[in-house]
Amino acid sequence: MEIMEQIKIDKSIDLRGVSCPLNYVKTKLMLEEMEFGKILEVLLDDGEPIVNVPRSVKEDGNKILEINWIENYFRVLVRKENLDDS
């Protein structure tokens, strides 16, 4: 039996139903409030949100740990890596 490492989520934001680019702006603002190394869970819709938000978060210097499809939305785990946001 394989033991999977549990990732501790520090904050969560549900952006289902929020359109681009507002979902990215809200994600960025939440990350700015967080300390380096903390994990943010972001819930996103399919389509533009799941394409644009992870790409923009990575371009800002943060790390995408996981992207999972859950029923009818995506769950993205982001680790804050960008020291410039603090």
N, CA, C and O atoms as CSV, one atom per row, in Angstrom:
chain,resi,resn,atom,element,x,y,z
A,1,MET,N,N,0.847,-1.195,0.000
A,1,MET,CA,C,0.000,0.000,0.000
A,1,MET,C,C,0.887,1.251,0.000
A,1,MET,O,O,1.761,1.408,0.853
A,2,GLU,N,N,0.649,2.118,-0.954
A,2,GLU,CA,C,1.447,3.331,-1.086
A,2,GLU,C,C,0.905,4.417,-0.159
A,2,GLU,O,O,-0.300,4.665,-0.119
A,3,ILE,N,N,1.791,5.050,0.573
A,3,ILE,CA,C,1.394,6.145,1.458
A,3,ILE,C,C,1.666,7.446,0.731
A,3,ILE,O,O,2.805,7.750,0.374
A,4,MET,N,N,0.616,8.204,0.517
A,4,MET,CA,C,0.770,9.488,-0.171
A,4,MET,C,C,1.002,10.588,0.850
A,4,MET,O,O,0.376,10.611,1.909
A,5,GLU,N,N,1.896,11.488,0.526
A,5,GLU,CA,C,2.190,12.612,1.404
A,5,GLU,C,C,1.017,13.579,1.391
A,5,GLU,O,O,0.526,13.972,0.333
A,6,GLN,N,N,0.578,13.952,2.583
A,6,GLN,CA,C,-0.503,14.932,2.686
A,6,GLN,C,C,0.107,16.335,2.638
A,6,GLN,O,O,1.087,16.619,3.326
A,7,ILE,N,N,-0.471,17.184,1.836
A,7,ILE,CA,C,-0.011,18.567,1.751
A,7,ILE,C,C,-0.896,19.403,2.667
A,7,ILE,O,O,-2.122,19.375,2.561
A,8,LYS,N,N,-0.263,20.143,3.560
A,8,LYS,CA,C,-1.007,20.985,4.488
A,8,LYS,C,C,-1.421,22.264,3.770
A,8,LYS,O,O,-0.576,23.024,3.297
A,9,ILE,N,N,-2.716,22.492,3.696
A,9,ILE,CA,C,-3.248,23.689,3.047
A,9,ILE,C,C,-3.377,24.792,4.092
A,9,ILE,O,O,-4.005,24.606,5.134
A,10,ASP,N,N,-2.776,25.936,3.800
A,10,ASP,CA,C,-2.801,27.051,4.748
A,10,ASP,C,C,-3.988,27.978,4.523
A,10,ASP,O,O,-4.552,28.512,5.478
A,11,LYS,N,N,-4.364,28.168,3.273
A,11,LYS,CA,C,-5.522,29.006,2.927
A,11,LYS,C,C,-6.213,28.408,1.716
A,11,LYS,O,O,-5.608,27.671,0.939
A,12,SER,N,N,-7.488,28.736,1.567
A,12,SER,CA,C,-8.264,28.234,0.435
A,12,SER,C,C,-9.124,29.355,-0.121
A,12,SER,O,O,-9.629,30.195,0.623
A,13,ILE,N,N,-9.284,29.357,-1.446
A,13,ILE,CA,C,-10.142,30.352,-2.091
A,13,ILE,C,C,-10.951,29.654,-3.185
A,13,ILE,O,O,-10.400,28.948,-4.030
A,14,ASP,N,N,-12.256,29.863,-3.151
A,14,ASP,CA,C,-13.167,29.245,-4.119
A,14,ASP,C,C,-13.500,30.282,-5.182
A,14,ASP,O,O,-14.227,31.241,-4.923
A,15,LEU,N,N,-12.961,30.081,-6.380
A,15,LEU,CA,C,-13.163,31.039,-7.472
A,15,LEU,C,C,-14.022,30.450,-8.583
A,15,LEU,O,O,-13.977,30.920,-9.720
A,16,ARG,N,N,-14.808,29.417,-8.256
A,16,ARG,CA,C,-15.730,28.869,-9.245
A,16,ARG,C,C,-16.783,29.930,-9.551
A,16,ARG,O,O,-17.349,30.543,-8.645
A,17,GLY,N,N,-17.032,30.133,-10.833
A,17,GLY,CA,C,-17.994,31.147,-11.250
A,17,GLY,C,C,-17.389,32.534,-11.411
A,17,GLY,O,O,-18.083,33.466,-11.817
A,18,VAL,N,N,-16.105,32.683,-11.097
A,18,VAL,CA,C,-15.416,33.966,-11.244
A,18,VAL,C,C,-14.664,33.951,-12.571
A,18,VAL,O,O,-13.910,33.019,-12.850
A,19,SER,N,N,-14.872,34.988,-13.393
A,19,SER,CA,C,-14.268,35.002,-14.725
A,19,SER,C,C,-12.869,35.618,-14.718
A,19,SER,O,O,-12.467,36.288,-13.767
A,20,CYS,N,N,-12.144,35.369,-15.805
A,20,CYS,CA,C,-10.806,35.940,-16.014
A,20,CYS,C,C,-10.962,37.421,-16.355
A,20,CYS,O,O,-11.936,37.772,-17.020
A,21,PRO,N,N,-10.081,38.283,-15.949
A,21,PRO,CA,C,-8.886,38.011,-15.152
A,21,PRO,C,C,-9.112,38.165,-13.643
A,21,PRO,O,O,-8.156,38.106,-12.870
A,22,LEU,N,N,-10.366,38.361,-13.217
A,22,LEU,CA,C,-10.642,38.590,-11.795
A,22,LEU,C,C,-10.208,37.418,-10.928
A,22,LEU,O,O,-9.762,37.625,-9.800
A,23,ASN,N,N,-10.330,36.186,-11.430
A,23,ASN,CA,C,-9.917,35.032,-10.619
A,23,ASN,C,C,-8.407,35.048,-10.360
A,23,ASN,O,O,-7.962,34.672,-9.275
A,24,TYR,N,N,-7.628,35.476,-11.336
A,24,TYR,CA,C,-6.182,35.597,-11.131
A,24,TYR,C,C,-5.864,36.711,-10.147
A,24,TYR,O,O,-5.014,36.543,-9.273
A,25,VAL,N,N,-6.543,37.851,-10.281
A,25,VAL,CA,C,-6.313,38.991,-9.380
A,25,VAL,C,C,-6.590,38.573,-7.934
A,25,VAL,O,O,-5.813,38.892,-7.034
A,26,LYS,N,N,-7.690,37.864,-7.713
A,26,LYS,CA,C,-8.029,37.408,-6.359
A,26,LYS,C,C,-7.000,36.405,-5.839
A,26,LYS,O,O,-6.657,36.429,-4.657
A,27,THR,N,N,-6.505,35.526,-6.708
A,27,THR,CA,C,-5.469,34.568,-6.319
A,27,THR,C,C,-4.198,35.311,-5.933
A,27,THR,O,O,-3.594,35.018,-4.901
A,28,LYS,N,N,-3.793,36.267,-6.753
A,28,LYS,CA,C,-2.575,37.045,-6.496
A,28,LYS,C,C,-2.675,37.806,-5.173
A,28,LYS,O,O,-1.718,37.834,-4.399
A,29,LEU,N,N,-3.834,38.423,-4.913
A,29,LEU,CA,C,-4.018,39.165,-3.664
A,29,LEU,C,C,-3.929,38.231,-2.454
A,29,LEU,O,O,-3.344,38.592,-1.433
A,30,MET,N,N,-4.502,37.047,-2.565
A,30,MET,CA,C,-4.440,36.078,-1.469
A,30,MET,C,C,-3.001,35.643,-1.231
A,30,MET,O,O,-2.566,35.545,-0.084
A,31,LEU,N,N,-2.253,35.380,-2.310
A,31,LEU,CA,C,-0.851,34.983,-2.169
A,31,LEU,C,C,-0.015,36.103,-1.534
A,31,LEU,O,O,0.908,35.829,-0.767
A,32,GLU,N,N,-0.332,37.340,-1.848
A,32,GLU,CA,C,0.415,38.470,-1.282
A,32,GLU,C,C,0.274,38.531,0.231
A,32,GLU,O,O,1.172,39.017,0.919
A,33,GLU,N,N,-0.855,38.037,0.761
A,33,GLU,CA,C,-1.095,38.042,2.210
A,33,GLU,C,C,-0.390,36.891,2.914
A,33,GLU,O,O,-0.282,36.887,4.140
A,34,MET,N,N,0.086,35.922,2.154
A,34,MET,CA,C,0.643,34.706,2.741
A,34,MET,C,C,2.164,34.780,2.886
A,34,MET,O,O,2.831,35.544,2.188
A,35,GLU,N,N,2.694,33.975,3.801
A,35,GLU,CA,C,4.132,33.905,4.015
A,35,GLU,C,C,4.765,32.949,3.007
A,35,GLU,O,O,4.107,32.049,2.484
A,36,PHE,N,N,6.044,33.159,2.748
A,36,PHE,CA,C,6.826,32.301,1.864
A,36,PHE,C,C,6.699,30.840,2.305
A,36,PHE,O,O,6.805,30.537,3.494
A,37,GLY,N,N,6.474,29.937,1.348
A,37,GLY,CA,C,6.398,28.513,1.637
A,37,GLY,C,C,5.017,28.005,2.001
A,37,GLY,O,O,4.821,26.793,2.094
A,38,LYS,N,N,4.048,28.894,2.210
A,38,LYS,CA,C,2.688,28.479,2.568
A,38,LYS,C,C,1.948,27.994,1.325
A,38,LYS,O,O,2.306,28.339,0.199
A,39,ILE,N,N,0.903,27.181,1.549
A,39,ILE,CA,C,0.148,26.547,0.465
A,39,ILE,C,C,-1.247,27.155,0.353
A,39,ILE,O,O,-1.974,27.267,1.340
A,40,LEU,N,N,-1.602,27.542,-0.864
A,40,LEU,CA,C,-2.933,28.070,-1.172
A,40,LEU,C,C,-3.669,27.077,-2.053
A,40,LEU,O,O,-3.146,26.637,-3.077
A,41,GLU,N,N,-4.883,26.727,-1.653
A,41,GLU,CA,C,-5.765,25.889,-2.464
A,41,GLU,C,C,-6.686,26.824,-3.241
A,41,GLU,O,O,-7.343,27.682,-2.650
A,42,VAL,N,N,-6.738,26.664,-4.557
A,42,VAL,CA,C,-7.583,27.486,-5.416
A,42,VAL,C,C,-8.541,26.569,-6.170
A,42,VAL,O,O,-8.108,25.617,-6.818
A,43,LEU,N,N,-9.846,26.852,-6.086
A,43,LEU,CA,C,-10.844,26.092,-6.828
A,43,LEU,C,C,-11.240,26.892,-8.051
A,43,LEU,O,O,-11.655,28.045,-7.939
A,44,LEU,N,N,-11.111,26.278,-9.231
A,44,LEU,CA,C,-11.317,26.973,-10.498
A,44,LEU,C,C,-12.213,26.180,-11.441
A,44,LEU,O,O,-12.287,24.953,-11.373
A,45,ASP,N,N,-12.886,26.909,-12.317
A,45,ASP,CA,C,-13.683,26.287,-13.371
A,45,ASP,C,C,-12.792,25.822,-14.512
A,45,ASP,O,O,-11.640,26.237,-14.635
A,46,ASP,N,N,-13.351,24.954,-15.341
A,46,ASP,CA,C,-12.674,24.495,-16.553
A,46,ASP,C,C,-12.629,25.655,-17.554
A,46,ASP,O,O,-13.325,26.654,-17.374
A,47,GLY,N,N,-11.822,25.529,-18.595
A,47,GLY,CA,C,-11.739,26.557,-19.638
A,47,GLY,C,C,-10.641,27.553,-19.334
A,47,GLY,O,O,-9.561,27.178,-18.876
A,48,GLU,N,N,-10.915,28.826,-19.589
A,48,GLU,CA,C,-9.909,29.879,-19.396
A,48,GLU,C,C,-9.324,29.912,-17.985
A,48,GLU,O,O,-8.111,30.059,-17.842
A,49,PRO,N,N,-10.152,29.779,-16.921
A,49,PRO,CA,C,-9.577,29.872,-15.575
A,49,PRO,C,C,-8.462,28.861,-15.313
A,49,PRO,O,O,-7.423,29.233,-14.769
A,50,ILE,N,N,-8.647,27.606,-15.682
A,50,ILE,CA,C,-7.634,26.597,-15.376
A,50,ILE,C,C,-6.417,26.726,-16.289
A,50,ILE,O,O,-5.350,26.203,-15.967
A,51,VAL,N,N,-6.558,27.401,-17.400
A,51,VAL,CA,C,-5.410,27.670,-18.278
A,51,VAL,C,C,-4.648,28.896,-17.784
A,51,VAL,O,O,-3.426,28.859,-17.639
A,52,ASN,N,N,-5.372,29.977,-17.526
A,52,ASN,CA,C,-4.743,31.269,-17.247
A,52,ASN,C,C,-4.204,31.427,-15.828
A,52,ASN,O,O,-3.100,31.938,-15.643
A,53,VAL,N,N,-4.968,30.997,-14.826
A,53,VAL,CA,C,-4.545,31.246,-13.440
A,53,VAL,C,C,-3.253,30.502,-13.095
A,53,VAL,O,O,-2.314,31.139,-12.617
A,54,PRO,N,N,-3.159,29.181,-13.314
A,54,PRO,CA,C,-1.882,28.518,-12.994
A,54,PRO,C,C,-0.687,29.091,-13.773
A,54,PRO,O,O,0.404,29.236,-13.221
A,55,ARG,N,N,-0.897,29.410,-15.041
A,55,ARG,CA,C,0.194,29.979,-15.846
A,55,ARG,C,C,0.665,31.316,-15.255
A,55,ARG,O,O,1.866,31.550,-15.122
A,56,SER,N,N,-0.272,32.173,-14.907
A,56,SER,CA,C,0.080,33.489,-14.360
A,56,SER,C,C,0.741,33.374,-12.993
A,56,SER,O,O,1.684,34.107,-12.694
A,57,VAL,N,N,0.252,32.456,-12.162
A,57,VAL,CA,C,0.834,32.243,-10.836
A,57,VAL,C,C,2.286,31.769,-10.973
A,57,VAL,O,O,3.154,32.215,-10.222
A,58,LYS,N,N,2.554,30.864,-11.928
A,58,LYS,CA,C,3.917,30.395,-12.173
A,58,LYS,C,C,4.794,31.529,-12.705
A,58,LYS,O,O,5.953,31.657,-12.310
A,59,GLU,N,N,4.245,32.344,-13.595
A,59,GLU,CA,C,5.006,33.476,-14.135
A,59,GLU,C,C,5.392,34.460,-13.035
A,59,GLU,O,O,6.400,35.157,-13.144
A,60,ASP,N,N,4.578,34.512,-11.967
A,60,ASP,CA,C,4.884,35.382,-10.820
A,60,ASP,C,C,5.973,34.790,-9.928
A,60,ASP,O,O,6.433,35.446,-8.993
A,61,GLY,N,N,6.389,33.549,-10.214
A,61,GLY,CA,C,7.467,32.938,-9.453
A,61,GLY,C,C,7.020,31.949,-8.399
A,61,GLY,O,O,7.838,31.488,-7.603
A,62,ASN,N,N,5.736,31.609,-8.375
A,62,ASN,CA,C,5.222,30.637,-7.410
A,62,ASN,C,C,5.227,29.240,-8.028
A,62,ASN,O,O,5.440,29.092,-9.231
A,63,LYS,N,N,4.991,28.209,-7.200
A,63,LYS,CA,C,5.076,26.824,-7.669
A,63,LYS,C,C,3.704,26.162,-7.604
A,63,LYS,O,O,3.030,26.202,-6.575
A,64,ILE,N,N,3.298,25.550,-8.724
A,64,ILE,CA,C,2.073,24.749,-8.766
A,64,ILE,C,C,2.448,23.351,-8.285
A,64,ILE,O,O,3.268,22.682,-8.913
A,65,LEU,N,N,1.857,22.906,-7.182
A,65,LEU,CA,C,2.153,21.589,-6.634
A,65,LEU,C,C,1.268,20.513,-7.235
A,65,LEU,O,O,1.732,19.410,-7.523
A,66,GLU,N,N,-0.004,20.833,-7.425
A,66,GLU,CA,C,-0.959,19.849,-7.950
A,66,GLU,C,C,-2.071,20.572,-8.691
A,66,GLU,O,O,-2.437,21.699,-8.356
A,67,ILE,N,N,-2.604,19.896,-9.713
A,67,ILE,CA,C,-3.849,20.306,-10.361
A,67,ILE,C,C,-4.690,19.040,-10.470
A,67,ILE,O,O,-4.299,18.086,-11.142
A,68,ASN,N,N,-5.838,19.032,-9.814
A,68,ASN,CA,C,-6.712,17.858,-9.809
A,68,ASN,C,C,-8.113,18.234,-10.259
A,68,ASN,O,O,-8.642,19.282,-9.887
A,69,TRP,N,N,-8.712,17.357,-11.073
A,69,TRP,CA,C,-10.100,17.511,-11.505
A,69,TRP,C,C,-10.976,16.840,-10.450
A,69,TRP,O,O,-10.804,15.655,-10.162
A,70,ILE,N,N,-11.912,17.592,-9.874
A,70,ILE,CA,C,-12.808,17.058,-8.846
A,70,ILE,C,C,-14.244,17.314,-9.305
A,70,ILE,O,O,-14.723,18.447,-9.257
A,71,GLU,N,N,-14.918,16.271,-9.743
A,71,GLU,CA,C,-16.300,16.324,-10.233
A,71,GLU,C,C,-16.466,17.323,-11.369
A,71,GLU,O,O,-16.392,16.929,-12.533
A,72,ASN,N,N,-16.688,18.601,-11.076
A,72,ASN,CA,C,-16.929,19.576,-12.147
A,72,ASN,C,C,-16.095,20.851,-11.997
A,72,ASN,O,O,-16.473,21.913,-12.490
A,73,TYR,N,N,-14.960,20.731,-11.311
A,73,TYR,CA,C,-14.065,21.885,-11.160
A,73,TYR,C,C,-12.643,21.385,-10.921
A,73,TYR,O,O,-12.420,20.191,-10.718
A,74,PHE,N,N,-11.690,22.305,-10.946
A,74,PHE,CA,C,-10.292,21.975,-10.700
A,74,PHE,C,C,-9.870,22.474,-9.321
A,74,PHE,O,O,-10.315,23.523,-8.854
A,75,ARG,N,N,-9.003,21.695,-8.684
A,75,ARG,CA,C,-8.392,22.077,-7.405
A,75,ARG,C,C,-6.903,22.241,-7.684
A,75,ARG,O,O,-6.230,21.296,-8.093
A,76,VAL,N,N,-6.396,23.456,-7.457
A,76,VAL,CA,C,-4.998,23.783,-7.720
A,76,VAL,C,C,-4.325,24.111,-6.391
A,76,VAL,O,O,-4.838,24.917,-5.614
A,77,LEU,N,N,-3.180,23.489,-6.131
A,77,LEU,CA,C,-2.405,23.804,-4.936
A,77,LEU,C,C,-1.172,24.591,-5.357
A,77,LEU,O,O,-0.387,24.151,-6.197
A,78,VAL,N,N,-1.021,25.768,-4.750
A,78,VAL,CA,C,0.064,26.692,-5.091
A,78,VAL,C,C,0.918,26.923,-3.843
A,78,VAL,O,O,0.393,27.228,-2.773
A,79,ARG,N,N,2.243,26.776,-3.989
A,79,ARG,CA,C,3.142,27.140,-2.891
A,79,ARG,C,C,3.730,28.506,-3.190
A,79,ARG,O,O,4.281,28.739,-4.266
A,80,LYS,N,N,3.607,29.404,-2.227
A,80,LYS,CA,C,4.157,30.750,-2.419
A,80,LYS,C,C,5.678,30.662,-2.416
A,80,LYS,O,O,6.290,30.224,-1.441
A,81,GLU,N,N,6.266,31.080,-3.511
A,81,GLU,CA,C,7.718,31.052,-3.675
A,81,GLU,C,C,8.277,32.448,-3.904
A,81,GLU,O,O,9.468,32.693,-3.709
A,82,ASN,N,N,7.415,33.349,-4.315
A,82,ASN,CA,C,7.859,34.681,-4.725
A,82,ASN,C,C,8.040,35.575,-3.515
A,82,ASN,O,O,7.059,36.010,-2.913
A,83,LEU,N,N,9.272,35.852,-3.155
A,83,LEU,CA,C,9.570,36.696,-1.986
A,83,LEU,C,C,9.159,38.144,-2.212
A,83,LEU,O,O,8.967,38.879,-1.243
A,84,ASP,N,N,9.019,38.573,-3.457
A,84,ASP,CA,C,8.675,39.956,-3.757
A,84,ASP,C,C,7.255,40.305,-3.323
A,84,ASP,O,O,6.936,41.481,-3.153
A,85,ASP,N,N,6.391,39.291,-3.139
A,85,ASP,CA,C,5.000,39.557,-2.746
A,85,ASP,C,C,4.852,39.877,-1.272
A,85,ASP,O,O,3.821,40.415,-0.866
A,86,SER,N,N,5.863,39.560,-0.448
A,86,SER,CA,C,5.677,39.747,0.993
A,86,SER,C,C,6.040,41.143,1.445
A,86,SER,O,O,5.937,41.454,2.631
